[in-house]
Amino acid sequence: MTGSTIALARHLDSSGLPSQAPPTPTYDHPNFRRTEPGAYGSTIFRFTRFTGSEPEPQAPLGPYQDKGLTYDQQVGIRQQYEAARVLWSHARLRRDAAPALRSAAPLWMAWRAAEQHLSDTFAAFWETDDHRWRAQLLRLVDAEDEARTAADAWDEIARHLAQLVDAQLTVAGYDEALPLETVAADIGLDITDWHIDALSAYTHRMWGAPAPVRRRADRQIETQRTRLTQVDQMHSTSGRRSDTTTNCD
């Protein structure tokens, strides 16, 4: 009987089973989906949505040791991870900043109200009779304490928000910054007049120096007290002159 042969799709190894080709290593980020050509010869990287809870994307070392990859392929993988880091940093900022911004909103309103109350209490001296100045001074002291407390509360939450912003910049760089105003707008908040300084304003202060909004409150208090001191000095001088005139008569 004449033997027959069957063509195999793959060669048999020593075990008599089809041999398996070595797996092709993949260096893509788990969220990566595809690339598309962009404007001016650029490349657009498409990913599934990041939540910010994923591990921070880090480019693997494998591509640089893989002799099967061309230089352009290695560069493409590096750029892919750079894009992933930007998107991840945006997602993490949105995740962490949203609840902090919601908590900050009433604190900013409380500070602005305390600041206005401080100004109004000082302005009331213009309408206060001389014999009622002591009572108005007590009201001013209370307003000063309220302003300091509100300023300190605001600076604390502002420092936390500044830390979140700084963390995003550390990962993605200033060119890929996600403005905190954009994050706030996405949850229905307008923070254009909020005083949130760079992180260094809260962490690189001289010992004992106040934080930004507390410094603002202290300056207003100092200005108002200086004015009251001037008025008191003028009143005292006027009183001494009046006594002198009376004695001469």
Summary of the structure (lengths in Angstrom):
residues: 249
radius of gyration: 34.0
end to end distance: 154.3
largest distance: 154.3
contacts: 619
relative contact order: 0.09
helix: 63%
strand: 5%
